[in-house]
Every structure is written in structure tokens, then in C-alpha cells.
Amino acid sequence: MEYEQATLQASKTKIDHQEFYQGIIATGPILLGIIPFGITCGIMGLTAGLTQVETVFMSLLVFAGASQFVAITMIAGGITSWIVLAMTTLLVNLRHLLMGASLAQYMIKQTLPKQLLLSFLLTDEAYAVTTSRIYQKGYSAAYHLGVSLSLYFSWVLSTLAGVLAGSYISDPMSWGLDFAMPATFLVLLFPRLKCRISIIVCIVSALLAVAGSIWLPGKWYMITACVGATLIGGLLEGVQKYEK
Amino acid sequence: MRSDILVIIFSMAIVTFATRFGCVALFRQTKMPVWLERWLRHIPTAILTALIIPALILPKGQVDITLHNHYLLAGILTAIVAYKSRNIVSTIVLGMGTMIILRLID
């Protein structure tokens, strides 16, 4: 009996290891886009007057590409009030609330330290890859952690590369490697468009995202698109259920 | 490290963590209602779309539906490959390949 439990435990650990590595591998294509982004973040930090250590420290602690770019740009423009920067960061990152809500049902079953760690590491990219795995095979915390840590270390190390190589590299964002991200997300999106409702959600989200990008500041388009499209999706599902 | 920059970095880190952990912390306390689950089910599709479409149509911040928009051209081709193959490796290789070729010829 004890032996059986031990082997059961051992095979579970083995599966966790495999899923952890699968998570790391799954981030591969996205890293093509993250690395030039991180290098640019490092270079911009120096241009804004931050030291090498400060720039890398920001990537280590904040780990949120878009809001770091916004903050660095504001610091370069002479805005150094921490209240203004914290408020801006809050607005840029509000979309994480929606992703957290969507992952909460799986994450609350994990231990508290794991919940805290996975939350700290939550990004658009980690969310996209992890939910696709949930859609295909169900949730795995080991996989989620593999994805998140791979993105985290790539972000921190590429920021470090940016501050070290700084002046030798000319604008890495112009390489077009950032296209790897929408390309990866396309592969993750298509399997989801199986029913009429999800196709409608996709179309509404696309329209709201474009309209929001034109008329709203910062990352607000993501919140508008997400809230608007999912509300319509939820309502349609309610109607469908009522019809049956 | 200067203390004012340190305060900025810490406040950004705390605020960001709050947005990431907020909902998880909330649903630790209370069970998620059914209507909310039904609503949340569509979030991945909506978020993926909102990440993709502006990156292709407004790569530089303004709407650009011309042949000079490499992101849009490569994006359309990538979408077709992604739809047909459902394979991440071939989609990325083809998509990035297209992007590089477009940059070389333009």
C-alpha cells in the first residue's frame, strides 16, 4: 500500500516535470517577440536617464512590458511623481483583473505560495498560452509555472542584455520580430472558434479593439473589447439556454 | 540606486501585483457565481482577438490598411496557415519568413 502510494507520488512528480518543460517549450515562438522588446526596454531605460541597475530592477519587480515602457517614457519626460506613475501603471494593468478572474477557478485550488507566485508572473502571453492548454487538456499548475517562469527570465535577461549592449544595437523593435506574438496568438485563437457564439465574441472583440485603439488611450482598448465581447457572449448563451 | 526611483519601482510593482492577484484573492473567499463563470468562459477568445487585431491593423498606432503594412499582409497569410494547419511551428516559420521577405523587398 505504502509502496503503491510512493510510486503514485513519484509518477505524479514525473508528470509535473514533463508538463513544466512542455510549458517552457510552448513559450518558444513568443520569446522571439519578447526578447527584442526586453532589449528595447533596457536601451530605453538608459536613454531615459535610469541606471543599468534601476532598469533591470524594474523588469525584475514589475515584469509588465507595456507599463514599463509607459513609465520609462514618462520618467524621460520629467514626470517623477510616484503617485502619477502608480496610477498610470494601474490603468495599463487593469486588464490583468479580467485574466485573473478567468484563471481564478483553477488557481484557487493551488497552495497560497503558488497562487502568489503565479499571480506575480501573470502576463498577456502567459495567459494566452495557459488558457489554450486548459482548452485542450485541462489546467496544469506545473505547465502554467513553466510558461510563466520562461517568460519572466527571458524578460529580465533581455532587459539585462539591453542595458549592457545598449549603444551597440540599433532599434531592435524595427526587426519585425514582434510579429511572432500575434502569429502565435492566431494559432491559439482558431481552435476556439468552433461555435456561433465564440465567432460572434471574436468579431465583436475585434471591432471594439480597433475602435478602442483609435479613440482610447493606452491599453484601454483591451478592457473595452474584452468586457464588451464577453458580455455579449454571456448574454447570447443565456438566450440559447432559454430557447432550449 | 536613487531612492525616488526605488519608490517609483516599488509602487509600480505593488500596483501591478494587485491587478494580477486581485480576482484570485476575491474568489478565494467566495465561490464564483454561475452567471460569472458563463461570462468568463469567453474571456480567452476576446483577449486573444484584442491582442491580435490591433497589432495587425495598427502596428504603429494608426490604422494602416495598405500594402505597406507588413504586419497586416503577413498576418493574413499567417491566419490562413494557422487555420489550415493548426500547427504552431509551421505557422510561425511561415509567418516570420513572410515578414522577413516583406522587409527585404520593401
Boltz contact constraints between the chains, C-beta under 6 A:
constraints:
  - contact:
      token1: [A, 29]
      token2: [B, 92]
      max_distance: 6.0
  - contact:
      token1: [A, 53]
      token2: [B, 1]
      max_distance: 6.0
  - contact:
      token1: [A, 54]
      token2: [B, 1]
      max_distance: 6.0
  - contact:
      token1: [A, 54]
      token2: [B, 5]
      max_distance: 6.0
  - contact:
      token1: [A, 57]
      token2: [B, 9]
      max_distance: 6.0
  - contact:
      token1: [A, 58]
      token2: [B, 9]
      max_distance: 6.0
  - contact:
      token1: [A, 61]
      token2: [B, 9]
      max_distance: 6.0
  - contact:
      token1: [A, 61]
      token2: [B, 13]
      max_distance: 6.0
  - contact:
      token1: [A, 62]
      token2: [B, 12]
      max_distance: 6.0
  - contact:
      token1: [A, 62]
      token2: [B, 13]
      max_distance: 6.0
  - contact:
      token1: [A, 62]
      token2: [B, 16]
      max_distance: 6.0
  - contact:
      token1: [A, 64]
      token2: [B, 16]
      max_distance: 6.0
  - contact:
      token1: [A, 80]
      token2: [B, 4]
      max_distance: 6.0
  - contact:
      token1: [A, 82]
      token2: [B, 7]
      max_distance: 6.0
  - contact:
      token1: [A, 82]
      token2: [B, 8]
      max_distance: 6.0
  - contact:
      token1: [A, 82]
      token2: [B, 11]
      max_distance: 6.0
  - contact:
      token1: [A, 85]
      token2: [B, 8]
      max_distance: 6.0
  - contact:
      token1: [A, 86]
      token2: [B, 11]
      max_distance: 6.0
  - contact:
      token1: [A, 86]
      token2: [B, 15]
      max_distance: 6.0
  - contact:
      token1: [A, 89]
      token2: [B, 12]
      max_distance: 6.0
  - contact:
      token1: [A, 89]
      token2: [B, 15]
      max_distance: 6.0
  - contact:
      token1: [A, 90]
      token2: [B, 15]
      max_distance: 6.0
  - contact:
      token1: [A, 93]
      token2: [B, 16]
      max_distance: 6.0
  - contact:
      token1: [A, 93]
      token2: [B, 19]
      max_distance: 6.0
  - contact:
      token1: [A, 94]
      token2: [B, 19]
      max_distance: 6.0
  - contact:
      token1: [A, 96]
      token2: [B, 19]
      max_distance: 6.0
  - contact:
      token1: [A, 96]
      token2: [B, 20]
      max_distance: 6.0
  - contact:
      token1: [A, 97]
      token2: [B, 19]
      max_distance: 6.0
  - contact:
      token1: [A, 97]
      token2: [B, 22]
      max_distance: 6.0
  - contact:
      token1: [A, 97]
      token2: [B, 23]
      max_distance: 6.0
  - contact:
      token1: [A, 98]
      token2: [B, 43]
      max_distance: 6.0
  - contact:
      token1: [A, 100]
      token2: [B, 20]
      max_distance: 6.0
  - contact:
      token1: [A, 100]
      token2: [B, 23]
      max_distance: 6.0
  - contact:
      token1: [A, 100]
      token2: [B, 24]
      max_distance: 6.0
  - contact:
      token1: [A, 101]
      token2: [B, 23]
      max_distance: 6.0
  - contact:
      token1: [A, 101]
      token2: [B, 40]
      max_distance: 6.0
  - contact:
      token1: [A, 102]
      token2: [B, 40]
      max_distance: 6.0
  - contact:
      token1: [A, 102]
      token2: [B, 43]
      max_distance: 6.0
  - contact:
      token1: [A, 104]
      token2: [B, 23]
      max_distance: 6.0
  - contact:
      token1: [A, 104]
      token2: [B, 24]
      max_distance: 6.0
  - contact:
      token1: [A, 104]
      token2: [B, 27]
      max_distance: 6.0
  - contact:
      token1: [A, 105]
      token2: [B, 32]
      max_distance: 6.0
  - contact:
      token1: [A, 107]
      token2: [B, 24]
      max_distance: 6.0
  - contact:
      token1: [A, 108]
      token2: [B, 27]
      max_distance: 6.0
  - contact:
      token1: [A, 108]
      token2: [B, 28]
      max_distance: 6.0
  - contact:
      token1: [A, 115]
      token2: [B, 24]
      max_distance: 6.0
  - contact:
      token1: [A, 119]
      token2: [B, 20]
      max_distance: 6.0
  - contact:
      token1: [A, 119]
      token2: [B, 21]
      max_distance: 6.0
  - contact:
      token1: [A, 119]
      token2: [B, 24]
      max_distance: 6.0
  - contact:
      token1: [A, 120]
      token2: [B, 17]
      max_distance: 6.0
  - contact:
      token1: [A, 122]
      token2: [B, 20]
      max_distance: 6.0
  - contact:
      token1: [A, 124]
      token2: [B, 51]
      max_distance: 6.0
  - contact:
      token1: [A, 128]
      token2: [B, 48]
      max_distance: 6.0
  - contact:
      token1: [A, 131]
      token2: [B, 44]
      max_distance: 6.0
  - contact:
      token1: [A, 176]
      token2: [B, 99]
      max_distance: 6.0
  - contact:
      token1: [A, 176]
      token2: [B, 103]
      max_distance: 6.0
  - contact:
      token1: [A, 179]
      token2: [B, 74]
      max_distance: 6.0
  - contact:
      token1: [A, 179]
      token2: [B, 99]
      max_distance: 6.0
  - contact:
      token1: [A, 182]
      token2: [B, 52]
      max_distance: 6.0
  - contact:
      token1: [A, 182]
      token2: [B, 55]
      max_distance: 6.0
  - contact:
      token1: [A, 182]
      token2: [B, 56]
      max_distance: 6.0
  - contact:
      token1: [A, 183]
      token2: [B, 78]
      max_distance: 6.0
  - contact:
      token1: [A, 183]
      token2: [B, 92]
      max_distance: 6.0
  - contact:
      token1: [A, 183]
      token2: [B, 95]
      max_distance: 6.0
  - contact:
      token1: [A, 185]
      token2: [B, 48]
      max_distance: 6.0
  - contact:
      token1: [A, 185]
      token2: [B, 51]
      max_distance: 6.0
  - contact:
      token1: [A, 185]
      token2: [B, 52]
      max_distance: 6.0
  - contact:
      token1: [A, 186]
      token2: [B, 52]
      max_distance: 6.0
  - contact:
      token1: [A, 186]
      token2: [B, 78]
      max_distance: 6.0
  - contact:
      token1: [A, 186]
      token2: [B, 79]
      max_distance: 6.0
  - contact:
      token1: [A, 186]
      token2: [B, 82]
      max_distance: 6.0
  - contact:
      token1: [A, 187]
      token2: [B, 82]
      max_distance: 6.0
  - contact:
      token1: [A, 187]
      token2: [B, 88]
      max_distance: 6.0
  - contact:
      token1: [A, 187]
      token2: [B, 91]
      max_distance: 6.0
  - contact:
      token1: [A, 188]
      token2: [B, 48]
      max_distance: 6.0
  - contact:
      token1: [A, 189]
      token2: [B, 48]
      max_distance: 6.0
  - contact:
      token1: [A, 190]
      token2: [B, 82]
      max_distance: 6.0
  - contact:
      token1: [A, 190]
      token2: [B, 83]
      max_distance: 6.0
  - contact:
      token1: [A, 192]
      token2: [B, 45]
      max_distance: 6.0
  - contact:
      token1: [A, 198]
      token2: [B, 45]
      max_distance: 6.0
  - contact:
      token1: [A, 201]
      token2: [B, 42]
      max_distance: 6.0
  - contact:
      token1: [A, 201]
      token2: [B, 45]
      max_distance: 6.0
  - contact:
      token1: [A, 201]
      token2: [B, 46]
      max_distance: 6.0
  - contact:
      token1: [A, 202]
      token2: [B, 45]
      max_distance: 6.0
  - contact:
      token1: [A, 202]
      token2: [B, 49]
      max_distance: 6.0
  - contact:
      token1: [A, 205]
      token2: [B, 46]
      max_distance: 6.0
  - contact:
      token1: [A, 205]
      token2: [B, 49]
      max_distance: 6.0
  - contact:
      token1: [A, 205]
      token2: [B, 50]
      max_distance: 6.0
  - contact:
      token1: [A, 206]
      token2: [B, 49]
      max_distance: 6.0
  - contact:
      token1: [A, 206]
      token2: [B, 53]
      max_distance: 6.0
  - contact:
      token1: [A, 209]
      token2: [B, 50]
      max_distance: 6.0
  - contact:
      token1: [A, 209]
      token2: [B, 53]
      max_distance: 6.0
  - contact:
      token1: [A, 209]
      token2: [B, 54]
      max_distance: 6.0
  - contact:
      token1: [A, 210]
      token2: [B, 57]
      max_distance: 6.0
  - contact:
      token1: [A, 213]
      token2: [B, 54]
      max_distance: 6.0
  - contact:
      token1: [A, 213]
      token2: [B, 58]
      max_distance: 6.0
  - contact:
      token1: [A, 222]
      token2: [B, 50]
      max_distance: 6.0
  - contact:
      token1: [A, 225]
      token2: [B, 50]
      max_distance: 6.0
  - contact:
      token1: [A, 226]
      token2: [B, 46]
      max_distance: 6.0
  - contact:
      token1: [A, 226]
      token2: [B, 47]
      max_distance: 6.0
  - contact:
      token1: [A, 229]
      token2: [B, 46]
      max_distance: 6.0
  - contact:
      token1: [A, 230]
      token2: [B, 39]
      max_distance: 6.0
  - contact:
      token1: [A, 230]
      token2: [B, 42]
      max_distance: 6.0
  - contact:
      token1: [A, 230]
      token2: [B, 43]
      max_distance: 6.0
  - contact:
      token1: [A, 230]
      token2: [B, 46]
      max_distance: 6.0
  - contact:
      token1: [A, 233]
      token2: [B, 42]
      max_distance: 6.0
  - contact:
      token1: [A, 234]
      token2: [B, 38]
      max_distance: 6.0
  - contact:
      token1: [A, 234]
      token2: [B, 39]
      max_distance: 6.0
  - contact:
      token1: [A, 237]
      token2: [B, 38]
      max_distance: 6.0
